[in-house]
Amino acid sequence: MNIGAITLIALGGALAIEGAAWAIFPGGLRRLYLDMVSEMGERDLHVSGLISVFIGMVLLFLGVNLLS
C-alpha cells in the first residue's frame, strides 16, 4: 500500500465520520460550533489550528515510517 492510498483512505474516513455527525445531529453540531467559536479569541483559534496541524503531521509521519 502506498502513501497516496493511505492518504485517500484517511481523508475519506475523516470526511465520512464528519459527514455522518452532521447528518445525524445538524442542529446540535451547529450550536456546539457557534458556542465554541464565539467564546474563543482569535489567538486561541490560531493555536488550536496549529495544534491540529502538528498532530496531523505527526500522524502522517508515523504512518509513513510504519510503511517503510
N, C-alpha and C positions, 0 to 999 in steps of 0.2 A: 504494500500500500504506500503510495507516495504522499508527499505533503499537500499537494493540491486536493487529493481525495479527502484527506483528513480535515483540511480546512473547510471544504464544502460540507462535510458531514457535521462538523462542529457548528458552522454557521446555520445550516439547515435545522439542526436540533435546537439551537438558541431561538431562532425565529418561530419554530413550531411551538415551543414552550411559551414564549411571549404571546404569540397569537392565540393560543388556547386560553391563556389567562384573560386576555382582552375579550375573547368570545364568550367566556363563561361569566366574568364579573366586570362588565364595562363601566358601570356606574361606580362601583367600589374602587376600581383602579383609578378612575378619573379623580375621585375625591382624594384618594391617597396621594397621587402625584401632585395635585394642586395644593394640598396641605403641606406636603414636604417641601416643595419648591418655594412656596410663598414664605415659609418660615426660614429658609436657608438664605444666607447672604451670598453675594456673587463670589466672594473668596472661597466659601465653603463648597460652592458648586464646582469651582475650578479644581480645588483639592480633591474632591470626590471623583471628578473626571480623570485626574492624573493617577489616582489610586487604581481606578478601573483599568486604565491603560497599562499600568505597571503589572497588575495581576494578570491581565490578558497576555502580555508579553512573556511573563514567567511561565504561564501555562503553555504557550506556543513553544518556548524554548525547551521545556521539559518534554513536550510531545515529540519534537524533532529529535532530541537526543535519545529518547526511548526507541525511536525507529531505526536509529543508526546502529 
